[in-house]
């Protein structure tokens, strides 16, 4: 899967779980553009537009992690946080990720390659 933001394209390696498979199916139908807002100076979070199956577990995020929160929120991490949620995938190369995300809200587009 690809994630486009502010003119940059990042490749996302999806997890092998029912949540990531449902996200892939959702994005395969058409590309999805989401508005993500900054939260806590460690993530961008926004409404996914659907509810996906949850596979929650306690994890500590890394920069580039794509997380499902509460089944219907997409979180893109640029710093660490520990909580119970579902990992959907990880950006393979996070070079420039923090600067591309910038401050405040951002539009991201998810699409299949």
DRENLO-36511 format. One record per atom (N, C-alpha, C): residue number from 1; chain; atom name; x, y, z. Coordinates in Angstrom, 1 decimal. Layout:
<atoms>
{atom NUM; 'A'; 'CA'; {X; Y; Z}}
...
</atoms>
This chain:
<atoms>
{atom 1; 'A'; 'N'; {0.8; -1.2; 0.0}}
{atom 1; 'A'; 'CA'; {0.0; 0.0; 0.0}}
{atom 1; 'A'; 'C'; {0.9; 1.2; 0.0}}
{atom 2; 'A'; 'N'; {0.4; 2.3; -0.5}}
{atom 2; 'A'; 'CA'; {1.1; 3.6; -0.6}}
{atom 2; 'A'; 'C'; {0.3; 4.6; 0.3}}
{atom 3; 'A'; 'N'; {1.1; 5.5; 0.8}}
{atom 3; 'A'; 'CA'; {0.5; 6.6; 1.6}}
{atom 3; 'A'; 'C'; {1.1; 7.9; 1.0}}
{atom 4; 'A'; 'N'; {0.3; 8.8; 0.5}}
{atom 4; 'A'; 'CA'; {0.7; 10.1; -0.1}}
{atom 4; 'A'; 'C'; {0.4; 11.2; 0.9}}
{atom 5; 'A'; 'N'; {1.4; 12.1; 1.1}}
{atom 5; 'A'; 'CA'; {1.1; 13.3; 1.9}}
{atom 5; 'A'; 'C'; {2.1; 14.4; 1.5}}
{atom 6; 'A'; 'N'; {1.5; 15.5; 1.3}}
{atom 6; 'A'; 'CA'; {2.3; 16.7; 0.9}}
{atom 6; 'A'; 'C'; {3.3; 16.5; -0.2}}
{atom 7; 'A'; 'N'; {2.9; 15.8; -1.2}}
{atom 7; 'A'; 'CA'; {3.8; 15.6; -2.4}}
{atom 7; 'A'; 'C'; {4.8; 14.4; -2.2}}
{atom 8; 'A'; 'N'; {4.8; 13.8; -1.1}}
{atom 8; 'A'; 'CA'; {5.7; 12.6; -0.9}}
{atom 8; 'A'; 'C'; {4.8; 11.3; -0.9}}
{atom 9; 'A'; 'N'; {5.5; 10.3; -1.4}}
{atom 9; 'A'; 'CA'; {4.8; 8.9; -1.4}}
{atom 9; 'A'; 'C'; {5.7; 8.0; -0.5}}
{atom 10; 'A'; 'N'; {5.0; 7.3; 0.4}}
{atom 10; 'A'; 'CA'; {5.7; 6.4; 1.3}}
{atom 10; 'A'; 'C'; {5.1; 5.0; 1.1}}
{atom 11; 'A'; 'N'; {5.9; 4.0; 1.0}}
{atom 11; 'A'; 'CA'; {5.4; 2.6; 0.9}}
{atom 11; 'A'; 'C'; {5.1; 2.0; 2.3}}
{atom 12; 'A'; 'N'; {4.0; 1.4; 2.4}}
{atom 12; 'A'; 'CA'; {3.5; 0.8; 3.7}}
{atom 12; 'A'; 'C'; {3.5; -0.7; 3.6}}
{atom 13; 'A'; 'N'; {4.2; -1.3; 4.5}}
{atom 13; 'A'; 'CA'; {4.2; -2.8; 4.6}}
{atom 13; 'A'; 'C'; {3.1; -3.1; 5.5}}
{atom 14; 'A'; 'N'; {2.0; -3.8; 5.1}}
{atom 14; 'A'; 'CA'; {0.9; -4.2; 5.9}}
{atom 14; 'A'; 'C'; {1.2; -5.4; 6.8}}
{atom 15; 'A'; 'N'; {0.5; -5.4; 8.0}}
{atom 15; 'A'; 'CA'; {0.6; -6.5; 8.9}}
{atom 15; 'A'; 'C'; {-0.2; -7.7; 8.3}}
{atom 16; 'A'; 'N'; {0.0; -8.8; 8.9}}
{atom 16; 'A'; 'CA'; {-0.8; -10.0; 8.5}}
{atom 16; 'A'; 'C'; {-1.8; -10.3; 9.6}}
{atom 17; 'A'; 'N'; {-2.9; -9.5; 9.6}}
{atom 17; 'A'; 'CA'; {-4.0; -9.6; 10.5}}
{atom 17; 'A'; 'C'; {-5.3; -9.2; 9.8}}
{atom 18; 'A'; 'N'; {-6.4; -9.6; 10.4}}
{atom 18; 'A'; 'CA'; {-7.7; -9.3; 9.7}}
{atom 18; 'A'; 'C'; {-8.0; -7.8; 9.6}}
{atom 19; 'A'; 'N'; {-7.4; -7.0; 10.4}}
{atom 19; 'A'; 'CA'; {-7.6; -5.5; 10.4}}
{atom 19; 'A'; 'C'; {-6.9; -5.0; 9.1}}
{atom 20; 'A'; 'N'; {-5.7; -5.4; 8.9}}
{atom 20; 'A'; 'CA'; {-4.9; -4.9; 7.7}}
{atom 20; 'A'; 'C'; {-5.5; -5.5; 6.4}}
{atom 21; 'A'; 'N'; {-6.0; -6.7; 6.5}}
{atom 21; 'A'; 'CA'; {-6.7; -7.2; 5.3}}
{atom 21; 'A'; 'C'; {-7.9; -6.5; 4.9}}
{atom 22; 'A'; 'N'; {-8.7; -6.1; 6.0}}
{atom 22; 'A'; 'CA'; {-9.9; -5.3; 5.7}}
{atom 22; 'A'; 'C'; {-9.5; -3.9; 5.2}}
{atom 23; 'A'; 'N'; {-8.5; -3.3; 5.7}}
{atom 23; 'A'; 'CA'; {-8.0; -2.0; 5.2}}
{atom 23; 'A'; 'C'; {-7.6; -2.1; 3.8}}
{atom 24; 'A'; 'N'; {-6.9; -3.1; 3.4}}
{atom 24; 'A'; 'CA'; {-6.4; -3.4; 2.0}}
{atom 24; 'A'; 'C'; {-7.7; -3.5; 1.1}}
{atom 25; 'A'; 'N'; {-8.7; -4.2; 1.5}}
{atom 25; 'A'; 'CA'; {-9.9; -4.4; 0.7}}
{atom 25; 'A'; 'C'; {-10.6; -3.0; 0.6}}
{atom 26; 'A'; 'N'; {-10.6; -2.2; 1.6}}
{atom 26; 'A'; 'CA'; {-11.3; -0.9; 1.6}}
{atom 26; 'A'; 'C'; {-10.6; 0.0; 0.6}}
{atom 27; 'A'; 'N'; {-9.2; 0.0; 0.7}}
{atom 27; 'A'; 'CA'; {-8.4; 0.9; -0.1}}
{atom 27; 'A'; 'C'; {-8.4; 0.4; -1.6}}
{atom 28; 'A'; 'N'; {-8.5; -0.9; -1.8}}
{atom 28; 'A'; 'CA'; {-8.5; -1.5; -3.1}}
{atom 28; 'A'; 'C'; {-9.6; -1.0; -4.0}}
{atom 29; 'A'; 'N'; {-10.8; -0.7; -3.4}}
{atom 29; 'A'; 'CA'; {-11.9; -0.3; -4.1}}
{atom 29; 'A'; 'C'; {-11.7; 1.1; -4.7}}
{atom 30; 'A'; 'N'; {-11.1; 2.0; -4.0}}
{atom 30; 'A'; 'CA'; {-10.7; 3.3; -4.5}}
{atom 30; 'A'; 'C'; {-9.7; 4.0; -3.5}}
{atom 31; 'A'; 'N'; {-8.9; 4.9; -3.9}}
{atom 31; 'A'; 'CA'; {-8.0; 5.6; -3.0}}
{atom 31; 'A'; 'C'; {-8.8; 6.3; -2.0}}
{atom 32; 'A'; 'N'; {-8.3; 6.4; -0.8}}
{atom 32; 'A'; 'CA'; {-9.0; 7.1; 0.3}}
{atom 32; 'A'; 'C'; {-8.2; 8.3; 0.8}}
{atom 33; 'A'; 'N'; {-8.8; 9.4; 0.9}}
{atom 33; 'A'; 'CA'; {-8.1; 10.6; 1.4}}
{atom 33; 'A'; 'C'; {-8.7; 10.9; 2.8}}
{atom 34; 'A'; 'N'; {-7.9; 11.1; 3.8}}
{atom 34; 'A'; 'CA'; {-8.3; 11.3; 5.2}}
{atom 34; 'A'; 'C'; {-7.7; 12.5; 5.7}}
{atom 35; 'A'; 'N'; {-8.4; 13.2; 6.6}}
{atom 35; 'A'; 'CA'; {-7.8; 14.4; 7.3}}
{atom 35; 'A'; 'C'; {-7.3; 13.9; 8.7}}
{atom 36; 'A'; 'N'; {-6.1; 14.0; 8.9}}
{atom 36; 'A'; 'CA'; {-5.5; 13.6; 10.2}}
{atom 36; 'A'; 'C'; {-5.1; 14.8; 11.0}}
{atom 37; 'A'; 'N'; {-5.4; 14.9; 12.3}}
{atom 37; 'A'; 'CA'; {-5.1; 16.0; 13.2}}
{atom 37; 'A'; 'C'; {-4.0; 15.5; 14.1}}
{atom 38; 'A'; 'N'; {-3.1; 16.5; 14.5}}
{atom 38; 'A'; 'CA'; {-2.1; 16.2; 15.4}}
{atom 38; 'A'; 'C'; {-2.6; 15.9; 16.8}}
{atom 39; 'A'; 'N'; {-2.1; 14.9; 17.5}}
{atom 39; 'A'; 'CA'; {-2.5; 14.6; 18.8}}
{atom 39; 'A'; 'C'; {-1.2; 14.2; 19.7}}
{atom 40; 'A'; 'N'; {-1.1; 15.0; 20.8}}
{atom 40; 'A'; 'CA'; {0.0; 14.6; 21.7}}
{atom 40; 'A'; 'C'; {1.4; 14.8; 21.3}}
{atom 41; 'A'; 'N'; {1.6; 15.4; 20.2}}
{atom 41; 'A'; 'CA'; {3.0; 15.5; 19.6}}
{atom 41; 'A'; 'C'; {3.7; 14.2; 19.4}}
{atom 42; 'A'; 'N'; {2.9; 13.1; 19.0}}
{atom 42; 'A'; 'CA'; {3.5; 11.9; 18.7}}
{atom 42; 'A'; 'C'; {2.7; 11.1; 17.6}}
{atom 43; 'A'; 'N'; {1.5; 11.7; 17.2}}
{atom 43; 'A'; 'CA'; {0.8; 11.0; 16.1}}
{atom 43; 'A'; 'C'; {-0.2; 12.0; 15.4}}
{atom 44; 'A'; 'N'; {-0.6; 11.6; 14.2}}
{atom 44; 'A'; 'CA'; {-1.7; 12.2; 13.5}}
{atom 44; 'A'; 'C'; {-2.8; 11.2; 13.5}}
{atom 45; 'A'; 'N'; {-4.0; 11.7; 13.8}}
{atom 45; 'A'; 'CA'; {-5.2; 10.7; 13.9}}
{atom 45; 'A'; 'C'; {-6.4; 11.3; 13.2}}
{atom 46; 'A'; 'N'; {-7.2; 10.4; 12.6}}
{atom 46; 'A'; 'CA'; {-8.4; 10.9; 11.9}}
{atom 46; 'A'; 'C'; {-9.3; 9.7; 11.7}}
{atom 47; 'A'; 'N'; {-10.6; 10.1; 11.4}}
{atom 47; 'A'; 'CA'; {-11.6; 9.1; 11.1}}
{atom 47; 'A'; 'C'; {-11.4; 8.4; 9.9}}
{atom 48; 'A'; 'N'; {-11.5; 7.0; 9.9}}
{atom 48; 'A'; 'CA'; {-11.2; 6.2; 8.8}}
{atom 48; 'A'; 'C'; {-12.4; 6.1; 7.8}}
{atom 49; 'A'; 'N'; {-13.6; 6.4; 8.3}}
{atom 49; 'A'; 'CA'; {-14.8; 6.3; 7.5}}
{atom 49; 'A'; 'C'; {-15.5; 5.0; 7.5}}
{atom 50; 'A'; 'N'; {-14.9; 4.0; 8.1}}
{atom 50; 'A'; 'CA'; {-15.5; 2.7; 8.3}}
{atom 50; 'A'; 'C'; {-15.0; 2.1; 9.6}}
{atom 51; 'A'; 'N'; {-15.6; 1.0; 10.0}}
{atom 51; 'A'; 'CA'; {-15.1; 0.3; 11.2}}
{atom 51; 'A'; 'C'; {-14.4; -1.0; 10.7}}
{atom 52; 'A'; 'N'; {-13.2; -1.2; 11.2}}
{atom 52; 'A'; 'CA'; {-12.5; -2.4; 10.8}}
{atom 52; 'A'; 'C'; {-12.4; -3.4; 12.0}}
{atom 53; 'A'; 'N'; {-12.2; -4.7; 11.7}}
{atom 53; 'A'; 'CA'; {-12.1; -5.6; 12.9}}
{atom 53; 'A'; 'C'; {-10.8; -5.2; 13.7}}
{atom 54; 'A'; 'N'; {-10.9; -5.4; 15.0}}
{atom 54; 'A'; 'CA'; {-9.8; -5.0; 15.9}}
{atom 54; 'A'; 'C'; {-9.0; -6.3; 16.3}}
{atom 55; 'A'; 'N'; {-7.7; -6.1; 16.4}}
{atom 55; 'A'; 'CA'; {-6.8; -7.1; 16.9}}
{atom 55; 'A'; 'C'; {-5.9; -6.4; 17.9}}
{atom 56; 'A'; 'N'; {-6.5; -5.8; 18.9}}
{atom 56; 'A'; 'CA'; {-5.8; -5.0; 19.9}}
{atom 56; 'A'; 'C'; {-4.8; -5.8; 20.7}}
{atom 57; 'A'; 'N'; {-3.7; -5.2; 21.0}}
{atom 57; 'A'; 'CA'; {-2.7; -5.7; 21.9}}
{atom 57; 'A'; 'C'; {-1.9; -4.5; 22.4}}
{atom 58; 'A'; 'N'; {-1.2; -4.6; 23.6}}
{atom 58; 'A'; 'CA'; {-0.4; -3.6; 24.1}}
{atom 58; 'A'; 'C'; {0.9; -3.5; 23.3}}
{atom 59; 'A'; 'N'; {1.1; -2.4; 22.6}}
{atom 59; 'A'; 'CA'; {2.4; -2.2; 21.9}}
{atom 59; 'A'; 'C'; {2.9; -0.8; 22.1}}
{atom 60; 'A'; 'N'; {4.2; -0.7; 21.8}}
{atom 60; 'A'; 'CA'; {4.9; 0.6; 21.8}}
{atom 60; 'A'; 'C'; {5.2; 0.9; 20.4}}
{atom 61; 'A'; 'N'; {4.6; 2.0; 19.9}}
{atom 61; 'A'; 'CA'; {4.7; 2.4; 18.5}}
{atom 61; 'A'; 'C'; {6.1; 2.9; 18.2}}
{atom 62; 'A'; 'N'; {6.4; 2.9; 16.9}}
{atom 62; 'A'; 'CA'; {7.7; 3.5; 16.4}}
{atom 62; 'A'; 'C'; {7.3; 4.5; 15.3}}
{atom 63; 'A'; 'N'; {8.2; 5.4; 15.0}}
{atom 63; 'A'; 'CA'; {8.0; 6.3; 13.9}}
{atom 63; 'A'; 'C'; {7.6; 5.5; 12.6}}
{atom 64; 'A'; 'N'; {6.5; 5.9; 12.0}}
{atom 64; 'A'; 'CA'; {6.1; 5.2; 10.7}}
{atom 64; 'A'; 'C'; {5.0; 4.1; 10.9}}
{atom 65; 'A'; 'N'; {4.6; 3.9; 12.2}}
{atom 65; 'A'; 'CA'; {3.6; 2.8; 12.4}}
{atom 65; 'A'; 'C'; {2.2; 3.4; 12.0}}
{atom 66; 'A'; 'N'; {1.5; 2.6; 11.3}}
{atom 66; 'A'; 'CA'; {0.1; 2.9; 11.0}}
{atom 66; 'A'; 'C'; {-0.8; 2.0; 11.9}}
{atom 67; 'A'; 'N'; {-1.6; 2.7; 12.7}}
{atom 67; 'A'; 'CA'; {-2.3; 2.0; 13.8}}
{atom 67; 'A'; 'C'; {-3.8; 2.2; 13.7}}
{atom 68; 'A'; 'N'; {-4.6; 1.2; 14.0}}
{atom 68; 'A'; 'CA'; {-6.0; 1.3; 14.1}}
{atom 68; 'A'; 'C'; {-6.4; 1.5; 15.6}}
{atom 69; 'A'; 'N'; {-7.2; 2.5; 15.8}}
{atom 69; 'A'; 'CA'; {-7.6; 2.8; 17.2}}
{atom 69; 'A'; 'C'; {-9.1; 2.9; 17.3}}
{atom 70; 'A'; 'N'; {-9.6; 2.1; 18.3}}
{atom 70; 'A'; 'CA'; {-11.1; 2.0; 18.5}}
{atom 70; 'A'; 'C'; {-11.8; 1.4; 17.3}}
{atom 71; 'A'; 'N'; {-11.1; 0.8; 16.4}}
{atom 71; 'A'; 'CA'; {-11.8; 0.2; 15.2}}
{atom 71; 'A'; 'C'; {-12.1; 1.1; 14.0}}
{atom 72; 'A'; 'N'; {-12.1; 2.5; 14.3}}
{atom 72; 'A'; 'CA'; {-12.5; 3.4; 13.2}}
{atom 72; 'A'; 'C'; {-11.6; 4.6; 13.1}}
{atom 73; 'A'; 'N'; {-10.5; 4.6; 13.8}}
{atom 73; 'A'; 'CA'; {-9.6; 5.8; 13.7}}
{atom 73; 'A'; 'C'; {-8.2; 5.3; 13.1}}
{atom 74; 'A'; 'N'; {-7.7; 6.0; 12.2}}
{atom 74; 'A'; 'CA'; {-6.4; 5.7; 11.7}}
{atom 74; 'A'; 'C'; {-5.3; 6.7; 12.3}}
{atom 75; 'A'; 'N'; {-4.3; 6.1; 12.9}}
{atom 75; 'A'; 'CA'; {-3.2; 6.9; 13.5}}
{atom 75; 'A'; 'C'; {-1.9; 6.6; 12.8}}
{atom 76; 'A'; 'N'; {-1.2; 7.7; 12.5}}
{atom 76; 'A'; 'CA'; {0.1; 7.6; 11.8}}
{atom 76; 'A'; 'C'; {1.1; 8.2; 12.9}}
{atom 77; 'A'; 'N'; {2.0; 7.3; 13.3}}
{atom 77; 'A'; 'CA'; {2.9; 7.7; 14.4}}
{atom 77; 'A'; 'C'; {4.2; 8.3; 13.9}}
{atom 78; 'A'; 'N'; {4.6; 9.4; 14.5}}
{atom 78; 'A'; 'CA'; {5.9; 9.9; 14.2}}
{atom 78; 'A'; 'C'; {6.8; 10.0; 15.4}}
{atom 79; 'A'; 'N'; {6.3; 9.4; 16.5}}
{atom 79; 'A'; 'CA'; {7.0; 9.2; 17.8}}
{atom 79; 'A'; 'C'; {6.5; 8.0; 18.5}}
{atom 80; 'A'; 'N'; {7.0; 7.7; 19.7}}
{atom 80; 'A'; 'CA'; {6.5; 6.6; 20.5}}
{atom 80; 'A'; 'C'; {5.3; 6.8; 21.3}}
{atom 81; 'A'; 'N'; {4.6; 5.8; 21.5}}
{atom 81; 'A'; 'CA'; {3.5; 5.8; 22.5}}
{atom 81; 'A'; 'C'; {3.2; 4.3; 22.8}}
{atom 82; 'A'; 'N'; {2.8; 4.0; 24.0}}
{atom 82; 'A'; 'CA'; {2.4; 2.6; 24.4}}
{atom 82; 'A'; 'C'; {0.9; 2.6; 24.8}}
{atom 83; 'A'; 'N'; {0.1; 1.7; 24.1}}
{atom 83; 'A'; 'CA'; {-1.3; 1.6; 24.4}}
{atom 83; 'A'; 'C'; {-1.8; 0.3; 23.8}}
{atom 84; 'A'; 'N'; {-3.1; 0.1; 24.0}}
{atom 84; 'A'; 'CA'; {-3.7; -1.1; 23.4}}
{atom 84; 'A'; 'C'; {-4.4; -0.7; 22.1}}
{atom 85; 'A'; 'N'; {-3.9; -1.1; 21.0}}
{atom 85; 'A'; 'CA'; {-4.5; -0.9; 19.7}}
{atom 85; 'A'; 'C'; {-3.9; -1.9; 18.7}}
{atom 86; 'A'; 'N'; {-4.4; -1.8; 17.4}}
{atom 86; 'A'; 'CA'; {-4.0; -2.7; 16.4}}
{atom 86; 'A'; 'C'; {-3.1; -2.1; 15.4}}
{atom 87; 'A'; 'N'; {-2.0; -2.8; 15.2}}
{atom 87; 'A'; 'CA'; {-1.0; -2.4; 14.2}}
{atom 87; 'A'; 'C'; {-1.5; -2.8; 12.8}}
{atom 88; 'A'; 'N'; {-1.6; -1.8; 11.9}}
{atom 88; 'A'; 'CA'; {-2.0; -2.1; 10.5}}
{atom 88; 'A'; 'C'; {-0.8; -2.3; 9.6}}
{atom 89; 'A'; 'N'; {0.2; -1.6; 9.9}}
{atom 89; 'A'; 'CA'; {1.4; -1.6; 9.0}}
{atom 89; 'A'; 'C'; {2.5; -0.7; 9.5}}
{atom 90; 'A'; 'N'; {3.5; -0.6; 8.6}}
{atom 90; 'A'; 'CA'; {4.6; 0.3; 8.9}}
{atom 90; 'A'; 'C'; {5.2; 0.9; 7.6}}
{atom 91; 'A'; 'N'; {5.5; 2.2; 7.7}}
{atom 91; 'A'; 'CA'; {6.2; 2.8; 6.5}}
{atom 91; 'A'; 'C'; {7.6; 2.3; 6.4}}
{atom 92; 'A'; 'N'; {8.0; 1.8; 5.3}}
{atom 92; 'A'; 'CA'; {9.3; 1.1; 5.1}}
{atom 92; 'A'; 'C'; {10.4; 2.1; 5.3}}
{atom 93; 'A'; 'N'; {10.3; 3.3; 4.7}}
{atom 93; 'A'; 'CA'; {11.4; 4.3; 4.8}}
{atom 93; 'A'; 'C'; {10.8; 5.6; 5.4}}
{atom 94; 'A'; 'N'; {11.1; 5.9; 6.6}}
{atom 94; 'A'; 'CA'; {10.5; 7.1; 7.3}}
{atom 94; 'A'; 'C'; {11.4; 8.3; 7.1}}
{atom 95; 'A'; 'N'; {12.4; 8.3; 6.2}}
{atom 95; 'A'; 'CA'; {13.2; 9.5; 6.0}}
{atom 95; 'A'; 'C'; {12.2; 10.6; 5.6}}
{atom 96; 'A'; 'N'; {12.4; 11.8; 6.3}}
{atom 96; 'A'; 'CA'; {11.6; 13.0; 6.0}}
{atom 96; 'A'; 'C'; {10.1; 12.9; 6.5}}
{atom 97; 'A'; 'N'; {9.7; 11.8; 7.2}}
{atom 97; 'A'; 'CA'; {8.3; 11.7; 7.6}}
{atom 97; 'A'; 'C'; {7.9; 12.8; 8.5}}
{atom 98; 'A'; 'N'; {8.6; 13.1; 9.5}}
{atom 98; 'A'; 'CA'; {8.2; 14.2; 10.5}}
{atom 98; 'A'; 'C'; {8.1; 15.5; 9.8}}
{atom 99; 'A'; 'N'; {9.1; 15.9; 9.0}}
{atom 99; 'A'; 'CA'; {9.0; 17.2; 8.3}}
{atom 99; 'A'; 'C'; {7.8; 17.2; 7.3}}
{atom 100; 'A'; 'N'; {7.5; 16.1; 6.6}}
{atom 100; 'A'; 'CA'; {6.5; 16.1; 5.6}}
{atom 100; 'A'; 'C'; {5.1; 16.2; 6.3}}
{atom 101; 'A'; 'N'; {5.0; 15.6; 7.5}}
{atom 101; 'A'; 'CA'; {3.7; 15.7; 8.3}}
{atom 101; 'A'; 'C'; {3.5; 17.1; 8.8}}
{atom 102; 'A'; 'N'; {4.6; 17.8; 9.1}}
{atom 102; 'A'; 'CA'; {4.5; 19.2; 9.6}}
{atom 102; 'A'; 'C'; {3.7; 19.3; 10.9}}
{atom 103; 'A'; 'N'; {3.2; 20.5; 11.2}}
{atom 103; 'A'; 'CA'; {2.5; 20.8; 12.4}}
{atom 103; 'A'; 'C'; {1.0; 20.8; 12.0}}
{atom 104; 'A'; 'N'; {0.1; 20.5; 13.0}}
{atom 104; 'A'; 'CA'; {-1.3; 20.6; 12.8}}
{atom 104; 'A'; 'C'; {-1.9; 19.5; 11.9}}
{atom 105; 'A'; 'N'; {-3.0; 19.8; 11.2}}
{atom 105; 'A'; 'CA'; {-3.7; 18.9; 10.4}}
{atom 105; 'A'; 'C'; {-3.0; 18.6; 9.1}}
{atom 106; 'A'; 'N'; {-3.3; 17.4; 8.5}}
{atom 106; 'A'; 'CA'; {-2.7; 17.1; 7.2}}
{atom 106; 'A'; 'C'; {-3.6; 16.1; 6.5}}
{atom 107; 'A'; 'N'; {-3.6; 16.2; 5.2}}
{atom 107; 'A'; 'CA'; {-4.4; 15.3; 4.3}}
{atom 107; 'A'; 'C'; {-3.5; 14.2; 3.9}}
{atom 108; 'A'; 'N'; {-3.9; 12.9; 4.1}}
{atom 108; 'A'; 'CA'; {-3.2; 11.8; 3.6}}
{atom 108; 'A'; 'C'; {-4.1; 11.0; 2.7}}
{atom 109; 'A'; 'N'; {-3.5; 10.4; 1.7}}
{atom 109; 'A'; 'CA'; {-4.2; 9.5; 0.7}}
{atom 109; 'A'; 'C'; {-3.6; 8.1; 0.8}}
{atom 110; 'A'; 'N'; {-4.5; 7.1; 1.0}}
{atom 110; 'A'; 'CA'; {-4.1; 5.7; 1.0}}
{atom 110; 'A'; 'C'; {-4.5; 5.1; -0.4}}
{atom 111; 'A'; 'N'; {-3.6; 4.4; -1.0}}
{atom 111; 'A'; 'CA'; {-4.0; 3.7; -2.3}}
{atom 111; 'A'; 'C'; {-3.1; 2.5; -2.4}}
{atom 112; 'A'; 'N'; {-3.6; 1.6; -3.3}}
{atom 112; 'A'; 'CA'; {-2.9; 0.4; -3.5}}
{atom 112; 'A'; 'C'; {-1.9; 0.6; -4.7}}
{atom 113; 'A'; 'N'; {-0.7; 0.0; -4.6}}
{atom 113; 'A'; 'CA'; {0.3; 0.2; -5.7}}
{atom 113; 'A'; 'C'; {0.1; -0.8; -6.8}}
</atoms>
